[in-house]
């Protein structure tokens, strides 16, 4: 969403997993552990995950976990203008 709204490219090697709530919160969804594992197997270097799922996501070695709690944090990660 941030990438499209701000016309910013998605960094290569990055995948995102989670749900955006109506308040802009990034909420966890079921299946974070297999999603992180699959991302690593498919060669992704990093995965954006809901901050609340950080601990579970970090159980997978070999991939950088980037926790985000809100759309604002996600925009900051992308370097988007407020």
C-alpha positions in Angstrom: 0.0 0.0 0.0 2.7 2.5 1.0 4.8 1.6 -2.1 1.8 2.2 -4.4 0.5 5.3 -2.6 3.9 7.0 -2.5 5.1 5.7 -5.9 8.1 4.1 -4.2 9.6 0.8 -5.4 9.4 -2.2 -3.1 12.9 -3.1 -2.0 14.1 -6.3 -3.7 14.4 -9.3 -1.5 11.6 -8.0 0.8 8.2 -9.6 1.4 5.4 -8.4 3.8 3.0 -10.4 5.8 0.1 -9.2 8.0 -3.2 -7.4 7.9 -3.9 -3.6 7.9 -6.6 -2.6 10.3 -9.0 0.3 9.8 -7.0 2.4 12.3 -3.7 1.8 10.4 -2.5 -0.8 12.8 -0.6 -3.8 11.3 -2.2 -6.8 12.8 -0.9 -10.4 13.0 -2.6 -13.2 11.1 -2.4 -16.9 11.4 0.4 -18.7 9.8 3.3 -16.3 10.4 5.8 -19.1 11.1 5.2 -21.0 7.9 5.1 -17.7 5.9 8.5 -16.7 7.2 9.9 -20.1 6.5 8.5 -20.1 3.0 9.9 -16.6 2.4 13.4 -17.8 3.4 13.1 -20.9 1.2 12.2 -18.7 -1.8 15.2 -16.5 -1.3 13.8 -13.5 0.4 16.3 -11.6 2.5 13.8 -9.9 4.8 10.2 -10.0 5.8 8.0 -7.3 7.2 5.8 -8.7 10.0 3.3 -7.3 12.5 5.2 -6.2 15.6 3.0 -8.5 17.7 4.3 -11.5 15.7 8.0 -10.6 16.0 8.9 -13.3 18.5 7.4 -16.1 16.4 8.8 -14.8 13.2 12.3 -14.6 14.7 12.3 -18.4 15.3 13.3 -18.8 11.7 17.0 -18.4 11.0 18.4 -17.0 7.8 16.0 -14.1 7.2 15.9 -10.6 8.6 12.6 -9.9 10.4 11.4 -6.3 10.3 8.6 -5.7 12.8 6.1 -2.9 12.1 3.1 -1.8 14.2 1.4 0.7 12.0 1.2 2.1 8.5 3.1 5.1 9.7 6.0 2.8 10.7 5.8 1.0 7.4 5.9 4.4 5.6 9.0 5.4 7.6 10.7 2.1 6.7 10.1 2.9 3.0 11.3 6.4 3.5 7.9 7.9 2.4 6.8 11.4 3.1 4.2 11.8 5.8 
